[in-house]
Amino acid sequence: MDVTIKPTYRCNFACSYCCIHQFGRSPLPELSADDAIRVLERVCERDPSCEKVRGGGGGGEPLVLGRDYFEHVFEWQDSQNRVFDNAVFTNLTLMDDDLAELFAEHDAHIYTSLDTTFPEHDVQRGGRCA
């Protein structure tokens, strides 16, 4: 089963092509870690025989939520009798060694995008890539 969760629309960038900024940076309330877990519980309830849940997270920039957010979700996943295949879509600027180790411990895939070559990339990303 596949699920995509966008826990926040906050972002530390101001990309020229991003539709989020049309709504004023963060148009919706953030999804707490407990709410994200409730979503995953409902997904699991829909198909109790499902042994693997593939999940992706994006937004906004999900890493603005911090390590504790992901640690809480991963701890819940570890308590379940199924496999969770996690992916995070990030601009990587908030990734540090501690967070990278947490994602590695939970075999989470980390995805990012490069729009073009520097300096054009930096222009599209709002001048924050230097």
C-alpha positions in Angstrom: 0.0 0.0 0.0 1.2 3.5 -0.8 0.6 6.7 1.2 1.9 10.2 0.8 1.8 12.6 3.8 2.6 16.3 3.5 2.9 17.3 7.2 3.8 20.9 6.5 3.8 23.5 3.8 6.5 25.6 5.7 9.7 25.9 3.8 13.1 27.5 4.4 13.3 28.4 0.7 11.4 30.7 -1.6 11.6 28.8 -4.9 10.3 30.9 -7.9 8.2 28.0 -9.3 6.6 26.8 -6.0 2.8 27.2 -5.8 3.0 27.2 -1.9 4.1 30.8 -2.0 0.9 31.8 -3.8 -0.9 31.0 -0.6 1.4 32.9 1.8 4.1 30.4 2.8 2.0 28.2 5.1 -1.7 28.0 4.2 -2.6 25.0 6.3 -2.0 23.9 9.8 0.8 21.4 10.2 0.1 17.7 10.8 1.5 16.7 14.2 3.5 13.4 14.5 0.5 11.9 16.4 -1.8 12.9 13.5 0.6 11.4 11.0 0.6 8.2 13.0 -3.2 8.2 13.0 -3.2 8.5 9.2 -0.8 5.5 9.1 -3.0 3.6 11.5 -6.0 4.1 9.2 -4.0 3.0 6.2 -3.1 -0.2 8.0 -6.7 -0.7 9.1 -7.9 -0.6 5.5 -5.8 -3.7 4.6 -4.8 -5.7 7.7 -3.1 -8.3 5.5 -0.8 -5.7 4.0 2.7 -6.5 5.1 4.4 -3.4 3.6 3.4 0.3 3.6 5.4 2.6 1.3 5.2 6.1 2.5 6.5 9.4 1.3 6.6 12.8 2.9 7.0 16.2 1.4 5.4 19.5 1.7 6.9 22.3 2.0 10.2 21.2 3.6 9.5 18.3 6.0 12.8 18.7 7.8 11.6 22.0 9.4 9.6 19.7 11.7 12.9 18.5 13.4 14.3 15.2 14.4 11.8 14.5 17.3 8.9 14.5 14.8 10.5 11.7 12.6 11.8 9.8 15.6 8.3 9.7 17.1 6.8 8.3 13.9 9.6 5.8 13.4 9.2 4.5 17.0 5.5 3.9 16.3 6.4 2.1 13.0 8.9 -0.1 14.9 6.1 -1.2 17.2 4.0 -2.5 14.3 3.9 -5.9 12.7 4.6 -4.8 9.2 7.3 -3.1 7.1 7.4 0.6 6.5 9.3 1.8 3.5 9.8 5.5 4.1 10.8 8.3 1.8 11.4 12.0 2.5 11.4 14.7 -0.2 13.7 17.5 1.0 15.9 20.3 -0.2 18.6 18.9 2.1 19.6 22.2 3.6 18.4 21.2 7.1 19.9 17.7 6.9 22.5 17.2 9.6 24.5 14.1 10.6 22.1 13.3 13.5 19.0 13.4 11.2 20.8 11.5 8.5 21.7 8.7 11.0 18.1 8.5 12.1 16.9 8.1 8.5 19.7 5.5 7.9 18.7 3.5 11.0 15.2 3.3 9.6 16.2 2.7 6.0 14.4 5.8 4.8 15.0 7.0 1.3 16.0 10.6 0.9 15.1 12.4 -2.3 16.0 15.9 -3.5 16.0 17.8 -6.7 18.4 20.0 -8.6 16.7 22.3 -10.9 19.6 23.4 -13.1 23.3 24.4 -12.7 24.5 26.9 -10.2 24.0 30.0 -10.3 20.7 29.5 -12.1 19.7 26.9 -9.4 20.3 29.4 -6.7 18.2 32.0 -8.5 15.3 29.6 -8.7 15.6 28.6 -5.1 15.4 32.2 -3.9 19.1 32.9 -3.5 19.5 30.5 -0.5 21.8 27.8 -2.0 25.1 29.5 -1.7 
